[in-house]
């Protein structure tokens, strides 16, 4: 009989390592390209996202997420859902993994893999744009790869930034986004913005820009100038170009073309910085294949603890 595990957040979280996860994500992209299928349903601002992936040699995963932006004002999580992991050889259910555990590690780990290859190794000033749950995960992830960096957070709502700073020792609060962007070596943004927050005119030579927040066709975090000034990378061409406004809108308007995107993770060797002064931009679009790779990493660590 197939072993079946239920992995809760706290117990699973204590076993995981950011560098180990990014190495697992890199290894996962050495396997055959994932078959993925996404469906999106919308009700105003609310979203039901279903993502499924199958990677030969790794298994299958199904992730369902509800995203209700007004929930935090009601004292409830914005995102809820579940992740099921199935065996590669016979398709039996192997694990139910806490949705928020997978999302935390997949989302920030996805971005960290790109930053480990594209950001300057001597980066010492990291700006987090957005003081939500993802912002806290990004701080933990980036701190693992850049332990000597100083971290700053900017958020539209000052009380949320103050709350995050109380939770994270040494975290500074930025009052002005433009000043903070100009001063950073790495900018990692996880907001719910539908209008560009970060202007390309603010970017400085040598910066790395990591974009996470936009996940719908009407959402953007940066303007056209930022895209045209940077070398652009994505985690997956399949889940970003035709699905997310960050790229879909400027491509439709002729500002950018899909051929301007240097590579996705299935061409990981192309994720290199060509000079100290170039600006690199990574769009984190996620995808069920990354949930599958992350869930498999979590299950492996869970079973190795015994």
One Martini backbone bead per residue (centre of mass of N, CA, C, O) as a GRO file, in nm:
protein
  306
    1UNK     BB    1   0.097   0.036   0.021
    2UNK     BB    2   0.075   0.361  -0.004
    3UNK     BB    3   0.217   0.620   0.123
    4UNK     BB    4   0.063   0.866   0.348
    5UNK     BB    5   0.075   1.228   0.376
    6UNK     BB    6   0.045   1.491   0.622
    7UNK     BB    7   0.143   1.840   0.581
    8UNK     BB    8   0.205   2.081   0.788
    9UNK     BB    9   0.330   2.382   0.832
   10UNK     BB   10   0.522   2.390   1.082
   11UNK     BB   11   0.661   2.111   1.047
   12UNK     BB   12   0.758   2.164   0.756
   13UNK     BB   13   0.908   2.438   0.779
   14UNK     BB   14   1.145   2.333   0.974
   15UNK     BB   15   1.284   2.147   0.725
   16UNK     BB   16   1.364   2.386   0.545
   17UNK     BB   17   1.562   2.514   0.251
   18UNK     BB   18   1.642   2.754   0.029
   19UNK     BB   19   1.882   2.636  -0.124
   20UNK     BB   20   1.767   2.353  -0.161
   21UNK     BB   21   1.523   2.438  -0.327
   22UNK     BB   22   1.666   2.572  -0.568
   23UNK     BB   23   1.812   2.314  -0.647
   24UNK     BB   24   1.551   2.152  -0.702
   25UNK     BB   25   1.443   2.336  -0.926
   26UNK     BB   26   1.678   2.298  -1.117
   27UNK     BB   27   1.650   1.988  -1.141
   28UNK     BB   28   1.355   1.986  -1.248
   29UNK     BB   29   1.454   2.127  -1.532
   30UNK     BB   30   1.602   1.849  -1.632
   31UNK     BB   31   1.347   1.748  -1.696
   32UNK     BB   32   1.088   1.706  -1.851
   33UNK     BB   33   0.859   1.887  -1.965
   34UNK     BB   34   0.589   2.014  -1.848
   35UNK     BB   35   0.256   1.941  -1.795
   36UNK     BB   36   0.004   2.196  -1.821
   37UNK     BB   37  -0.299   2.322  -1.641
   38UNK     BB   38  -0.507   2.611  -1.659
   39UNK     BB   39  -0.757   2.777  -1.449
   40UNK     BB   40  -0.985   3.062  -1.460
   41UNK     BB   41  -1.186   3.236  -1.219
   42UNK     BB   42  -1.420   3.517  -1.201
   43UNK     BB   43  -1.518   3.772  -0.933
   44UNK     BB   44  -1.401   4.027  -0.994
   45UNK     BB   45  -1.141   4.019  -0.764
   46UNK     BB   46  -1.195   3.725  -0.767
   47UNK     BB   47  -1.021   3.395  -0.752
   48UNK     BB   48  -0.999   3.087  -0.940
   49UNK     BB   49  -0.726   2.853  -0.914
   50UNK     BB   50  -0.617   2.598  -1.142
   51UNK     BB   51  -0.341   2.359  -1.101
   52UNK     BB   52  -0.160   2.139  -1.323
   53UNK     BB   53   0.095   1.866  -1.307
   54UNK     BB   54   0.339   1.683  -1.523
   55UNK     BB   55   0.638   1.492  -1.443
   56UNK     BB   56   0.860   1.296  -1.569
   57UNK     BB   57   0.989   1.154  -1.260
   58UNK     BB   58   0.795   1.320  -1.029
   59UNK     BB   59   0.485   1.364  -1.111
   60UNK     BB   60   0.186   1.491  -0.951
   61UNK     BB   61  -0.019   1.801  -0.941
   62UNK     BB   62  -0.275   1.972  -0.741
   63UNK     BB   63  -0.391   2.318  -0.745
   64UNK     BB   64  -0.604   2.510  -0.529
   65UNK     BB   65  -0.715   2.861  -0.551
   66UNK     BB   66  -0.821   3.127  -0.345
   67UNK     BB   67  -0.865   3.486  -0.427
   68UNK     BB   68  -0.936   3.738  -0.168
   69UNK     BB   69  -0.860   4.066  -0.121
   70UNK     BB   70  -1.080   4.132   0.125
   71UNK     BB   71  -1.011   3.942   0.367
   72UNK     BB   72  -0.818   4.099   0.564
   73UNK     BB   73  -1.052   4.297   0.659
   74UNK     BB   74  -1.193   4.019   0.793
   75UNK     BB   75  -0.958   3.824   0.913
   76UNK     BB   76  -0.864   3.676   0.645
   77UNK     BB   77  -0.725   3.503   0.415
   78UNK     BB   78  -0.661   3.560   0.084
   79UNK     BB   79  -0.547   3.261   0.067
   80UNK     BB   80  -0.673   2.943  -0.052
   81UNK     BB   81  -0.628   2.573  -0.025
   82UNK     BB   82  -0.473   2.293  -0.220
   83UNK     BB   83  -0.236   2.004  -0.219
   84UNK     BB   84  -0.172   1.736  -0.450
   85UNK     BB   85   0.027   1.432  -0.442
   86UNK     BB   86   0.157   1.217  -0.700
   87UNK     BB   87   0.267   0.939  -0.829
   88UNK     BB   88   0.456   0.848  -1.103
   89UNK     BB   89   0.407   0.526  -1.143
   90UNK     BB   90   0.070   0.503  -1.019
   91UNK     BB   91  -0.100   0.772  -0.905
   92UNK     BB   92  -0.096   0.790  -0.613
   93UNK     BB   93  -0.161   0.928  -0.319
   94UNK     BB   94   0.097   1.080  -0.109
   95UNK     BB   95  -0.002   1.393  -0.052
   96UNK     BB   96  -0.094   1.651   0.181
   97UNK     BB   97  -0.025   1.993   0.141
   98UNK     BB   98   0.008   2.277   0.264
   99UNK     BB   99  -0.063   2.549   0.090
  100UNK     BB  100   0.113   2.771   0.237
  101UNK     BB  101   0.376   2.617   0.225
  102UNK     BB  102   0.407   2.597  -0.080
  103UNK     BB  103   0.375   2.898  -0.149
  104UNK     BB  104   0.603   3.018   0.008
  105UNK     BB  105   0.839   2.844  -0.118
  106UNK     BB  106   0.781   2.872  -0.419
  107UNK     BB  107   0.774   3.179  -0.457
  108UNK     BB  108   1.051   3.259  -0.330
  109UNK     BB  109   1.225   3.039  -0.467
  110UNK     BB  110   1.181   3.124  -0.756
  111UNK     BB  111   1.322   3.403  -0.720
  112UNK     BB  112   1.594   3.306  -0.597
  113UNK     BB  113   1.705   3.154  -0.837
  114UNK     BB  114   1.741   3.408  -1.011
  115UNK     BB  115   1.913   3.580  -0.813
  116UNK     BB  116   2.159   3.381  -0.796
  117UNK     BB  117   2.216   3.449  -1.122
  118UNK     BB  118   2.155   3.781  -1.161
  119UNK     BB  119   2.254   3.898  -0.922
  120UNK     BB  120   2.473   4.054  -0.748
  121UNK     BB  121   2.676   3.917  -0.507
  122UNK     BB  122   2.719   4.225  -0.371
  123UNK     BB  123   2.450   4.261  -0.261
  124UNK     BB  124   2.320   4.498   0.013
  125UNK     BB  125   2.034   4.614  -0.108
  126UNK     BB  126   1.697   4.532  -0.009
  127UNK     BB  127   1.378   4.564  -0.164
  128UNK     BB  128   1.048   4.553  -0.034
  129UNK     BB  129   0.739   4.534  -0.212
  130UNK     BB  130   0.543   4.464   0.025
  131UNK     BB  131   0.365   4.365   0.351
  132UNK     BB  132   0.298   4.079   0.320
  133UNK     BB  133   0.334   3.751   0.324
  134UNK     BB  134   0.541   3.747   0.090
  135UNK     BB  135   0.743   3.947   0.213
  136UNK     BB  136   0.840   3.755   0.437
  137UNK     BB  137   0.942   3.529   0.251
  138UNK     BB  138   1.149   3.702   0.098
  139UNK     BB  139   1.328   3.768   0.332
  140UNK     BB  140   1.412   3.478   0.401
  141UNK     BB  141   1.530   3.403   0.125
  142UNK     BB  142   1.737   3.637   0.077
  143UNK     BB  143   1.897   3.595   0.341
  144UNK     BB  144   2.021   3.317   0.258
  145UNK     BB  145   2.190   3.452   0.003
  146UNK     BB  146   2.207   3.755   0.167
  147UNK     BB  147   2.329   3.792   0.480
  148UNK     BB  148   2.453   4.111   0.451
  149UNK     BB  149   2.195   4.245   0.407
  150UNK     BB  150   1.982   4.517   0.367
  151UNK     BB  151   1.644   4.584   0.472
  152UNK     BB  152   1.354   4.708   0.291
  153UNK     BB  153   1.023   4.856   0.324
  154UNK     BB  154   0.736   4.902   0.109
  155UNK     BB  155   0.406   5.055   0.163
  156UNK     BB  156   0.109   5.193   0.126
  157UNK     BB  157   0.068   5.090   0.418
  158UNK     BB  158   0.219   5.179   0.702
  159UNK     BB  159   0.116   4.973   0.918
  160UNK     BB  160   0.217   4.720   0.766
  161UNK     BB  161   0.516   4.794   0.771
  162UNK     BB  162   0.537   4.814   1.080
  163UNK     BB  163   0.459   4.520   1.138
  164UNK     BB  164   0.695   4.392   0.984
  165UNK     BB  165   0.922   4.535   1.147
  166UNK     BB  166   0.845   4.399   1.418
  167UNK     BB  167   0.900   4.099   1.308
  168UNK     BB  168   1.179   4.222   1.180
  169UNK     BB  169   1.490   4.247   1.241
  170UNK     BB  170   1.624   4.544   1.084
  171UNK     BB  171   1.386   4.653   0.940
  172UNK     BB  172   1.315   4.893   0.710
  173UNK     BB  173   1.145   5.201   0.632
  174UNK     BB  174   0.992   5.337   0.351
  175UNK     BB  175   0.850   5.644   0.233
  176UNK     BB  176   0.992   5.639  -0.059
  177UNK     BB  177   0.997   5.467  -0.347
  178UNK     BB  178   1.200   5.600  -0.534
  179UNK     BB  179   1.437   5.616  -0.336
  180UNK     BB  180   1.448   5.310  -0.276
  181UNK     BB  181   1.501   5.211  -0.562
  182UNK     BB  182   1.765   5.375  -0.623
  183UNK     BB  183   1.920   5.230  -0.359
  184UNK     BB  184   1.902   4.951  -0.476
  185UNK     BB  185   2.003   4.623  -0.583
  186UNK     BB  186   1.728   4.488  -0.491
  187UNK     BB  187   1.396   4.429  -0.627
  188UNK     BB  188   1.103   4.307  -0.452
  189UNK     BB  189   0.768   4.241  -0.579
  190UNK     BB  190   0.441   4.210  -0.380
  191UNK     BB  191   0.154   4.300  -0.531
  192UNK     BB  192  -0.194   4.421  -0.627
  193UNK     BB  193  -0.133   4.571  -0.883
  194UNK     BB  194  -0.267   4.740  -1.190
  195UNK     BB  195  -0.053   4.964  -1.159
  196UNK     BB  196   0.233   5.100  -1.198
  197UNK     BB  197   0.487   5.156  -0.948
  198UNK     BB  198   0.748   5.105  -1.114
  199UNK     BB  199   0.999   5.301  -1.259
  200UNK     BB  200   1.237   5.302  -1.504
  201UNK     BB  201   1.372   5.582  -1.428
  202UNK     BB  202   1.480   5.466  -1.137
  203UNK     BB  203   1.681   5.289  -1.248
  204UNK     BB  204   1.993   5.118  -1.196
  205UNK     BB  205   2.284   5.012  -1.245
  206UNK     BB  206   2.287   4.659  -1.157
  207UNK     BB  207   2.008   4.577  -1.117
  208UNK     BB  208   1.751   4.373  -0.959
  209UNK     BB  209   1.425   4.260  -1.078
  210UNK     BB  210   1.143   4.133  -0.884
  211UNK     BB  211   0.834   3.985  -1.001
  212UNK     BB  212   0.514   3.872  -0.839
  213UNK     BB  213   0.217   3.990  -0.811
  214UNK     BB  214   0.133   3.949  -1.093
  215UNK     BB  215  -0.155   3.721  -1.226
  216UNK     BB  216  -0.316   3.899  -1.418
  217UNK     BB  217  -0.411   4.061  -1.715
  218UNK     BB  218  -0.450   4.350  -1.525
  219UNK     BB  219  -0.150   4.327  -1.410
  220UNK     BB  220   0.098   4.564  -1.265
  221UNK     BB  221   0.438   4.692  -1.147
  222UNK     BB  222   0.553   4.797  -1.423
  223UNK     BB  223   0.675   4.973  -1.673
  224UNK     BB  224   0.790   4.998  -1.991
  225UNK     BB  225   1.074   5.108  -1.925
  226UNK     BB  226   1.170   4.872  -1.753
  227UNK     BB  227   1.157   4.658  -1.980
  228UNK     BB  228   1.350   4.815  -2.193
  229UNK     BB  229   1.608   4.835  -1.985
  230UNK     BB  230   1.593   4.525  -1.963
  231UNK     BB  231   1.664   4.199  -1.898
  232UNK     BB  232   1.435   3.937  -1.968
  233UNK     BB  233   1.284   3.705  -1.737
  234UNK     BB  234   1.145   3.372  -1.678
  235UNK     BB  235   1.011   3.084  -1.553
  236UNK     BB  236   0.753   3.076  -1.770
  237UNK     BB  237   0.620   3.103  -2.078
  238UNK     BB  238   0.341   2.953  -2.028
  239UNK     BB  239   0.256   3.153  -1.757
  240UNK     BB  240   0.302   3.463  -1.879
  241UNK     BB  241   0.268   3.590  -2.169
  242UNK     BB  242  -0.067   3.509  -2.190
  243UNK     BB  243  -0.156   3.592  -1.863
  244UNK     BB  244   0.020   3.854  -1.786
  245UNK     BB  245   0.026   4.195  -1.785
  246UNK     BB  246   0.332   4.255  -1.767
  247UNK     BB  247   0.343   4.124  -2.076
  248UNK     BB  248   0.078   4.122  -2.239
  249UNK     BB  249   0.039   4.428  -2.280
  250UNK     BB  250   0.313   4.518  -2.417
  251UNK     BB  251   0.288   4.315  -2.649
  252UNK     BB  252   0.014   4.417  -2.765
  253UNK     BB  253   0.151   4.724  -2.797
  254UNK     BB  254   0.469   4.683  -2.901
  255UNK     BB  255   0.693   4.717  -2.674
  256UNK     BB  256   0.705   4.402  -2.678
  257UNK     BB  257   0.847   4.080  -2.726
  258UNK     BB  258   0.885   3.749  -2.683
  259UNK     BB  259   1.186   3.758  -2.799
  260UNK     BB  260   1.296   3.946  -2.555
  261UNK     BB  261   1.304   3.697  -2.397
  262UNK     BB  262   1.564   3.520  -2.297
  263UNK     BB  263   1.438   3.317  -2.061
  264UNK     BB  264   1.377   3.017  -1.905
  265UNK     BB  265   1.423   2.743  -1.691
  266UNK     BB  266   1.478   2.554  -1.952
  267UNK     BB  267   1.730   2.785  -1.978
  268UNK     BB  268   1.936   2.826  -1.725
  269UNK     BB  269   2.215   2.900  -1.863
  270UNK     BB  270   2.102   3.201  -1.945
  271UNK     BB  271   2.127   3.285  -1.635
  272UNK     BB  272   2.308   3.572  -1.691
  273UNK     BB  273   2.543   3.816  -1.638
  274UNK     BB  274   2.705   4.043  -1.862
  275UNK     BB  275   2.714   4.281  -1.642
  276UNK     BB  276   2.736   4.509  -1.384
  277UNK     BB  277   2.524   4.730  -1.531
  278UNK     BB  278   2.300   4.564  -1.580
  279UNK     BB  279   1.954   4.507  -1.610
  280UNK     BB  280   1.747   4.284  -1.432
  281UNK     BB  281   1.445   4.084  -1.511
  282UNK     BB  282   1.196   3.905  -1.315
  283UNK     BB  283   0.920   3.687  -1.385
  284UNK     BB  284   0.689   3.563  -1.155
  285UNK     BB  285   0.436   3.312  -1.242
  286UNK     BB  286   0.458   3.032  -1.186
  287UNK     BB  287   0.317   2.708  -1.136
  288UNK     BB  288   0.253   2.371  -1.109
  289UNK     BB  289   0.544   2.270  -1.152
  290UNK     BB  290   0.651   2.422  -0.896
  291UNK     BB  291   0.464   2.287  -0.696
  292UNK     BB  292   0.568   2.005  -0.751
  293UNK     BB  293   0.867   2.047  -0.680
  294UNK     BB  294   0.812   2.150  -0.392
  295UNK     BB  295   0.645   1.911  -0.283
  296UNK     BB  296   0.865   1.701  -0.325
  297UNK     BB  297   1.071   1.834  -0.139
  298UNK     BB  298   0.897   1.825   0.115
  299UNK     BB  299   0.853   1.517   0.124
  300UNK     BB  300   1.148   1.437   0.139
  301UNK     BB  301   1.204   1.585   0.409
  302UNK     BB  302   0.983   1.448   0.575
  303UNK     BB  303   1.095   1.150   0.539
  304UNK     BB  304   1.397   1.211   0.638
  305UNK     BB  305   1.330   1.260   0.953
  306UNK     BB  306   1.305   0.939   1.040
   0.00000   0.00000   0.00000
